[in-house]
Amino acid sequence: MVATPKSSLFLGICCILAIAATGSVFELSSGVPQLGTGVTTAILVLSVPSSILCFFWAVRAAREAM
């Protein structure tokens, strides 16, 4: 796979969003999230599909560069 600035950016964003989703799961499972249940759930709901999209965009950008 060829690393381009565009694909690297999307992959980096994907990693950050995946970390946010994982942290949200742990916060919700603890019973008392620091940011509140609503905000933490919103972060989880938004970060999972966004990270998947960013991953697919990174792969597409890398394939276009080949």
Contacts in CASP RR format, 6 or more apart in sequence:
PFRMAT RR
TARGET T0000
AUTHOR 0000-0000-0000
METHOD contacts of the structure
MODEL  1
MVATPKSSLFLGICCILAIAATGSVFELSSGVPQLGTGVTTAILVLSVPS
SILCFFWAVRAAREAM
1 7 0 8 1.000
1 59 0 8 1.000
1 62 0 8 1.000
2 62 0 8 1.000
2 65 0 8 1.000
2 66 0 8 1.000
3 62 0 8 1.000
4 61 0 8 1.000
4 62 0 8 1.000
4 65 0 8 1.000
6 61 0 8 1.000
7 58 0 8 1.000
7 59 0 8 1.000
7 61 0 8 1.000
7 62 0 8 1.000
7 65 0 8 1.000
8 58 0 8 1.000
10 54 0 8 1.000
10 55 0 8 1.000
10 57 0 8 1.000
10 58 0 8 1.000
10 61 0 8 1.000
11 54 0 8 1.000
11 55 0 8 1.000
11 58 0 8 1.000
12 54 0 8 1.000
12 58 0 8 1.000
13 51 0 8 1.000
13 54 0 8 1.000
14 51 0 8 1.000
14 54 0 8 1.000
14 55 0 8 1.000
14 58 0 8 1.000
17 47 0 8 1.000
17 48 0 8 1.000
17 50 0 8 1.000
17 51 0 8 1.000
17 54 0 8 1.000
18 47 0 8 1.000
18 51 0 8 1.000
20 43 0 8 1.000
20 47 0 8 1.000
21 43 0 8 1.000
21 44 0 8 1.000
21 47 0 8 1.000
21 48 0 8 1.000
21 51 0 8 1.000
24 33 0 8 1.000
24 40 0 8 1.000
24 41 0 8 1.000
24 43 0 8 1.000
24 44 0 8 1.000
24 47 0 8 1.000
25 44 0 8 1.000
27 33 0 8 1.000
27 34 0 8 1.000
27 35 0 8 1.000
27 40 0 8 1.000
28 37 0 8 1.000
28 40 0 8 1.000
28 41 0 8 1.000
28 44 0 8 1.000
33 39 0 8 1.000
33 40 0 8 1.000
34 40 0 8 1.000
35 43 0 8 1.000
END
